[in-house]
Amino acid sequence: MERMKRPTWISHRGYCHSHSENTIGSFDAAVDHNFSFLETDLRLTRDKHIVLCHDTSFARLGGPKTPVNQLSRKELEQVTLNFGDKVLFLDTFIERYKTCFWIFDIKPETGKETIYYLKLWLKEKNLSNWLIKKTWFLLWQKDQEKFLSQELKNPIILANSKKCWQAGLSILSFLPFLSGIKEKSFYSLPQKVAGISMFKKEWVKDYHKRGAKLIAYLPETNRLAKKALESGFDFILTNNLPDTNN
């Protein structure tokens, strides 16, 4: 991936103040507020199109309760979500936000199928090498991580939640060598682990000493985001706006 300004702000499902998450409205709002890195969620429709959706269905966003993998693209294109937003598909997302970087959170229920059809689509469009330079991947099952590595050339795969928690707990126990923190890997740290704040310079330095990069995971307030900045995080994943004054 190209060199990025540090710290880099990542928009979590877009800026959703007046739009549904993972829609053109939320991502346009994020880009308008100077985000150049967008995080989103990938699922597969019944007819094998990749759609941007975090939950198994769009019910939470005002859409149908039927699971996404039981609906076709045509059916989902007719759905109107909260705020009047429409369901967004990956091909449209890639074309519209091609100047941005991305995190693709591949949901596990149809993870292998999603990876397979992503590969086919990229091959058809001759976009595989281009996309790999712009994208990080997050998966939730070890076998799906392995499958992605087989299907796409040298993908950047973020440490999953289990690896992140193990690393965080090892830092808290002052035994970081037991955590398996790997050089050139990317880990997320939440605001707190076991009630203890993790947005601290000393914790961040422990990861950096081992050649790892750190993402501050969803600081809930501007004060916490500022604390992440001061602690030296490489990336800040947020539902809010970037603090451009720092």
C-alpha positions as CSV (number, residue, x, y, z in Angstrom):
1,M,0.0,0.0,0.0
2,E,1.2,3.5,-0.8
3,R,2.7,5.6,2.0
4,M,0.1,7.4,4.0
5,K,0.2,10.4,6.3
6,R,0.4,9.4,10.0
7,P,-1.9,9.2,11.8
8,T,-4.4,8.2,9.2
9,W,-8.1,8.5,10.0
10,I,-10.4,5.7,8.8
11,S,-14.1,6.2,8.4
12,H,-16.1,3.3,10.0
13,R,-18.9,2.5,7.5
14,G,-19.0,6.1,6.5
15,Y,-20.1,9.2,8.4
16,C,-23.6,8.3,9.5
17,H,-24.8,11.5,11.2
18,S,-27.6,11.9,8.7
19,H,-27.3,8.8,6.5
20,S,-27.5,5.0,6.9
21,E,-24.1,3.2,7.3
22,N,-22.5,1.7,4.2
23,T,-24.3,3.8,1.7
24,I,-23.4,6.4,-0.8
25,G,-24.8,9.1,1.5
26,S,-22.5,8.0,4.4
27,F,-19.4,7.6,2.3
28,D,-19.9,10.8,0.4
29,A,-20.2,12.6,3.7
30,A,-17.0,10.9,4.9
31,V,-15.1,12.0,1.8
32,D,-16.5,15.5,2.1
33,H,-15.0,15.6,5.6
34,N,-11.6,14.7,4.3
35,F,-11.5,11.0,4.9
36,S,-9.4,9.1,2.3
37,F,-9.7,5.7,4.0
38,L,-13.0,3.9,4.2
39,E,-14.0,0.8,6.1
40,T,-17.0,-1.3,5.0
41,D,-18.5,-4.8,5.3
42,L,-18.9,-7.4,2.5
43,R,-21.7,-10.0,2.2
44,L,-23.0,-12.1,-0.7
45,T,-26.5,-12.0,-2.2
46,R,-28.4,-15.0,-3.4
47,D,-27.3,-14.4,-7.0
48,K,-23.6,-13.9,-6.0
49,H,-23.3,-10.1,-6.0
50,I,-21.3,-8.5,-3.2
51,V,-23.2,-6.0,-1.2
52,L,-22.1,-3.7,1.6
53,C,-23.9,-4.7,4.8
54,H,-22.7,-5.3,8.4
55,D,-25.6,-7.4,9.8
56,T,-27.0,-10.5,8.3
57,S,-30.0,-8.4,7.1
58,F,-30.8,-4.7,6.6
59,A,-33.5,-4.8,9.3
60,R,-31.6,-2.5,11.7
61,L,-31.4,0.1,9.0
62,G,-35.0,0.0,8.1
63,G,-34.8,-2.7,5.4
64,P,-36.2,-6.2,5.2
65,K,-35.6,-8.9,7.9
66,T,-34.8,-11.5,5.3
67,P,-31.1,-12.4,5.3
68,V,-29.0,-10.7,2.6
69,N,-27.9,-14.1,1.2
70,Q,-31.5,-15.0,0.5
71,L,-32.2,-11.9,-1.6
72,S,-31.1,-11.1,-5.1
73,R,-29.4,-7.9,-6.3
74,K,-32.6,-6.8,-8.1
75,E,-34.6,-7.2,-4.9
76,L,-32.1,-5.3,-2.8
77,E,-31.9,-2.5,-5.4
78,Q,-35.6,-1.9,-4.6
79,V,-35.0,-1.4,-0.9
80,T,-35.1,2.0,0.7
81,L,-33.2,2.3,4.0
82,N,-33.5,5.0,6.8
83,F,-32.8,8.5,5.6
84,G,-34.0,7.5,2.1
85,D,-30.6,5.8,1.4
86,K,-30.3,2.9,-1.0
87,V,-28.4,-0.4,-0.6
88,L,-24.8,-0.1,-2.0
89,F,-23.0,-2.8,-4.0
90,L,-19.2,-3.3,-4.1
91,D,-18.8,-2.6,-7.8
92,T,-20.5,0.8,-7.4
93,F,-18.5,1.5,-4.2
94,I,-15.1,0.7,-6.0
95,E,-15.9,2.9,-9.0
96,R,-17.2,5.8,-6.9
97,Y,-14.4,5.8,-4.3
98,K,-11.5,4.6,-6.4
99,T,-9.2,7.4,-5.1
100,C,-9.6,6.2,-1.5
101,F,-8.1,3.3,0.5
102,W,-10.3,0.6,1.9
103,I,-10.8,-1.9,4.7
104,F,-13.0,-4.8,3.6
105,D,-14.5,-6.7,6.6
106,I,-15.6,-10.0,5.0
107,K,-18.4,-11.4,7.1
108,P,-18.0,-15.1,8.0
109,E,-21.4,-16.6,7.1
110,T,-20.6,-16.7,3.4
111,G,-16.9,-15.7,3.7
112,K,-15.3,-18.2,1.3
113,E,-18.0,-17.6,-1.3
114,T,-17.6,-13.8,-1.0
115,I,-13.8,-14.2,-1.5
116,Y,-14.3,-16.5,-4.5
117,Y,-16.7,-14.2,-6.3
118,L,-14.6,-11.1,-5.4
119,K,-11.7,-12.8,-7.1
120,L,-13.8,-13.7,-10.2
121,W,-15.1,-10.1,-10.5
122,L,-11.6,-8.6,-10.1
123,K,-10.2,-11.0,-12.7
124,E,-13.0,-10.1,-15.1
125,K,-12.3,-6.4,-14.7
126,N,-8.5,-6.9,-14.6
127,L,-8.4,-5.1,-11.2
128,S,-6.7,-7.6,-8.9
129,N,-3.3,-6.0,-8.6
130,W,-4.7,-2.5,-8.4
131,L,-7.2,-3.4,-5.6
132,I,-4.6,-5.2,-3.5
133,K,-2.5,-2.0,-3.3
134,K,-5.4,-0.1,-1.9
135,T,-7.1,-2.6,0.4
136,W,-6.8,-4.3,3.8
137,F,-8.9,-7.3,4.7
138,L,-10.5,-8.4,8.0
139,L,-11.7,-11.9,8.4
140,W,-13.2,-13.8,11.3
141,Q,-12.1,-17.4,10.7
142,K,-8.6,-18.8,10.2
143,D,-9.6,-21.0,7.3
144,Q,-11.1,-18.0,5.5
145,E,-7.8,-16.0,6.0
146,K,-5.9,-18.9,4.4
147,F,-8.4,-19.1,1.6
148,L,-8.0,-15.4,0.9
149,S,-4.2,-15.7,0.8
150,Q,-4.6,-18.5,-1.7
151,E,-7.1,-16.6,-4.0
152,L,-5.5,-13.2,-4.0
153,K,-1.8,-12.3,-4.2
154,N,-0.2,-11.0,-1.0
155,P,-3.3,-9.5,0.6
156,I,-2.8,-7.4,3.8
157,I,-4.9,-9.2,6.4
158,L,-5.5,-7.4,9.7
159,A,-5.2,-9.2,13.0
160,N,-8.6,-10.6,13.9
161,S,-10.4,-9.9,17.2
162,K,-8.9,-12.9,19.0
163,K,-5.3,-12.0,18.1
164,C,-5.9,-8.4,19.1
165,W,-7.3,-9.4,22.5
166,Q,-4.4,-11.8,23.1
167,A,-1.9,-9.0,22.2
168,G,-3.7,-6.5,24.4
169,L,-3.9,-8.8,27.4
170,S,-0.2,-9.7,27.1
171,I,0.8,-6.0,27.1
172,L,-1.3,-5.5,30.3
173,S,0.4,-8.5,31.9
174,F,3.8,-7.0,31.0
175,L,4.7,-10.1,29.1
176,P,4.4,-8.9,25.5
177,F,6.7,-11.7,24.2
178,L,3.9,-14.2,24.9
179,S,1.4,-12.4,22.7
180,G,2.8,-13.4,19.3
181,I,2.9,-9.8,18.1
182,K,4.3,-10.1,14.6
183,E,6.4,-7.6,12.7
184,K,4.5,-5.8,9.9
185,S,1.2,-6.9,11.3
186,F,-1.7,-4.6,12.1
187,Y,-3.5,-4.7,15.4
188,S,-6.5,-2.9,16.8
189,L,-6.7,-1.6,20.4
190,P,-10.0,-0.7,22.0
191,Q,-10.3,2.2,24.5
192,K,-10.2,-0.2,27.4
193,V,-9.2,-3.8,28.2
194,A,-10.4,-5.2,31.6
195,G,-11.4,-1.6,32.5
196,I,-7.9,-0.3,31.9
197,S,-7.3,2.5,29.3
198,M,-5.2,1.2,26.4
199,F,-4.7,4.6,24.7
200,K,-1.3,5.1,26.3
201,K,2.1,5.9,24.8
202,E,3.8,3.0,26.7
203,W,1.3,0.4,25.2
204,V,1.7,1.8,21.7
205,K,5.5,1.7,22.0
206,D,5.5,-2.0,22.9
207,Y,3.8,-2.7,19.6
208,H,6.1,-0.4,17.6
209,K,9.2,-2.0,19.2
210,R,8.1,-5.3,17.6
211,G,7.5,-3.7,14.2
212,A,3.7,-3.8,14.4
213,K,1.2,-1.0,13.5
214,L,-1.7,0.0,15.7
215,I,-5.3,1.1,15.0
216,A,-7.2,2.9,17.7
217,Y,-10.6,1.2,17.6
218,L,-13.6,3.5,17.7
219,P,-12.8,6.2,20.3
220,E,-16.2,7.3,21.3
221,T,-15.5,11.0,21.9
222,N,-13.2,13.7,20.6
223,R,-11.3,13.6,23.9
224,L,-10.5,9.9,23.5
225,A,-9.6,10.5,19.8
226,K,-7.1,13.2,20.9
227,K,-5.7,10.7,23.5
228,A,-5.2,8.2,20.7
229,L,-3.4,10.8,18.7
230,E,-1.1,11.8,21.6
231,S,-0.4,8.1,22.3
232,G,1.1,7.6,18.8
233,F,-1.4,5.4,17.1
234,D,-0.8,4.9,13.4
235,F,-4.5,4.8,12.5
236,I,-7.7,5.9,14.1
237,L,-10.9,4.1,13.1
238,T,-13.8,6.3,13.9
239,N,-17.6,6.9,13.6
240,N,-16.9,10.6,14.1
241,L,-15.0,13.3,12.2
242,P,-11.3,13.5,11.9
243,D,-9.5,16.0,14.1
244,T,-7.7,17.9,11.4
245,N,-6.2,20.3,14.0
246,N,-3.7,17.7,15.2
